């Protein structure tokens, strides 16, 4: 249960909510240019573009949930349960496990043109990280500073969708989500007309132009709500305004503890991220700390061969003014 968006304010931004019932100890991680990425079926990448994002580190391997590279290409994996299908290893293809996909793409690609060339040979292989860590059913939002695409691997095979909305949630598949947006063409941030046929009517509240905007926590409703909010929210003119507006947009789809229950517990927004794709800055908040924290890729030693790890700041940070 997650939502990812692209956004243009002063610069270009990319980020997501991670909505889940438990944490896996995720932290902000920088993989410098000389940190070696190993793959189960392909040669190692000893040198690559530097990456910055949120990851759970297992056995020294960063399992990225979302990340941006030093060229501004960004990517996030979101749950796609019931629809994601991974395949046996196939000769003549680049066989990549889903847990390897983000570093494989962001390590080599500067923009979506590079991504499309790389994806032409991709086979998402059914290779788990370990017996204790099976594969998650995922699909992905990938964006440079010009456009975005959605990558899905289902029973029909690998599909690449242009994503003009710059939004991705979970199920159903992306093409259905885009089709369903047409059900909400009438929504507007402006007041509705003050007449209906021969009747003269006066709106009794602000916001009535958006009556019908879905407010539930389902992934299809969050897709519509995120798209509407993103399209109509005024862009910021400074970095602070732009980042603040980004977090407000994703605030429209955040989930609170206790409101979305399942067999595995309450799904809630563990963290919200916002990457400045031009500047290489990763901003984030967590459920227990609403203060915006940041890690700057360009302040790190990008020629290093060791991971740089920044655990989230625990506990709510409150600024007393007296």
C-alpha positions, -999 to +999 in steps of 0.1 A: +000+000+000+021+029-013+019+060-035+046+075-056+046+107-076+067+131-097+063+168-093+077+200-108+083+229-084+114+250-084+132+218-096+120+183-104+110+161-075+103+124-070+091+105-040+067+082-023+049+070+008+058+035+021+026+021+036+031-012+053+024-031+086+061-034+097+095-019+092+125-038+080+150-014+096+151+008+065+175+038+065+188+064+040+217+049+021+243+063-003+260+037-026+291+056-039+304+051-074+329+024-064+306+003-041+304-030-061+269-041-070+267-079-074+240-097-093+230-133-092+231-139-130+250-109-144+285-096-140+293-073-111+291-035-115+323-023-098+318+013-110+285+030-116+265+062-110+262+070-073+228+062-057+209+078-028+177+064-014+159+044+013+170+008+017+171-021+041+206-034+043+209-072+044+242-089+045+259-056+033+235-055+003+213-024+001+177-034-009+164-001-022+128+008-019+133+040-038+164+059-049+178+087-072+211+086-089+236+114-095+221+122-130+186+127-115+171+094-126+147+082-099+129+049-092+105+034-067+091-001-062+055-004-050+035-035-040+017-052-069+003-082-051-018-107-071-006-093-104+032-094-103+047-124-120+084-132-122+099-158-146+125-185-148+160-176-160+159-172-198+189-176-221+198-145-241+181-121-216+195-100-188+182-120-159+177-096-130+159-104-097+134-078-086+156-070-055+184-061-079+164-040-103+169-005-088+207-006-086+209-023-120+189+005-137+201+035-117+237+023-117+239+024-155+212+048-168+213+086-170+178+091-183+147+072-197+163+067-231+190+046-214+163+029-193+143+018-224+174+004-241+183-016-209+147-029-205+147-043-240+167-073-228+153-076-193+138-107-178+126-103-142+138-136-128+122-155-100+153-155-077+147-147-040+173-129-019+172-157+006+150-183+021+141-158+048+135-130+024+113-141-005+105-117-034+080-090-030+054-086-058+063-052-072+059-028-100+079+004-105+077+041-113+108+054-131+113+091-139+139+114-152+135+152-153+114+151-185+089+122-181+080+090-163+072+054-171+057+024-152+072-010-154+051-041-147+058-078-150+026-099-151+014-131-166+013-114-200+051-106-197+070-074-192+051-042-200+064-006-201+037+021-198+042+058-205+030+075-173+019+111-181+002+114-147+034+108-129+015+088-103+017+051-092-001+032-064-007-005-062-035-026-078-052-027-102-027-026-132-015+008-143-035+009-176-068+004-157-058+032-133-053+056-161-086+046-177-105+051-145-092+087-142-117+096-169-145+089-143-134+121-126-131+146-154-157+168-137-136+174-106-123+209-102-106+231-076-130+259-086-165+264-073-193+246-092-218+265-114-245+283-095-273+269-117-288+235-126-312+237-155-336+265-146-326+265-109-304+291-094-284+275-066-257+288-043-228+265-032-229+263+006-192+255+011-158+259-005-144+228-022-177+216-037-161+215-072-143+184-060-173+165-047-168+129-058-131+128-052-125+094-035-115+096+001-109+060+010-076+043+014-078+018-015-050+020-040-073+030-069-088+058-049-054+070-038-043+071-074-071+094-083-066+116-052-029+119-057-033+128-094-060+154-086-039+170-058-007+169-078-023+185-109-039+214-090-014+221-062+004+254-068+041+248-074+066+263-050+091+290-062+118+282-036+133+249-025+116+251+009+082+258-007+086+231-033+096+205-008+069+215+016+043+214-011+055+179-022+050+166+014+015+182+015+006+165-018+015+131-004-002+140+028-034+136+009-028+099+007-011+091+040-024+063+061-028+063+099-022+035+123-054+016+129-073+028+098-062+001+073-062-033+090-052-067+076-041-101+086-006-089+090-015-059+111-022-022+104-008-007+072+004+028+079+028+053+063+062+043+077+079+071+058+074+097+031+103+107+008+110+135-016+141+136-039+153+167-056+164+152-089+186+182-098+203+187-065+206+151-054+189+157-020+168+131-003+142+145+021+121+123+043+097+122+072+087+091+093+054+083+110+070+090+144+089+121+133+072+147+112+102+169+110+117+169+075+152+154+075+176+154+045+207+137+031+227+154+004+244+132-022+269+158-032+282+162+003+293+126+004+326+111-009+312+097-041+345+080-050+343+057-019+337+020-021+318+018+012+281+023+018+271+054+038+242+048+061+219+073+079+193+057+102+161+078+106+160+101+136+137+084+161+109+101+180+090+132+172+111+164+170+092+194+185+103+230+184+092+248+215+090+286+210+088+297+247 
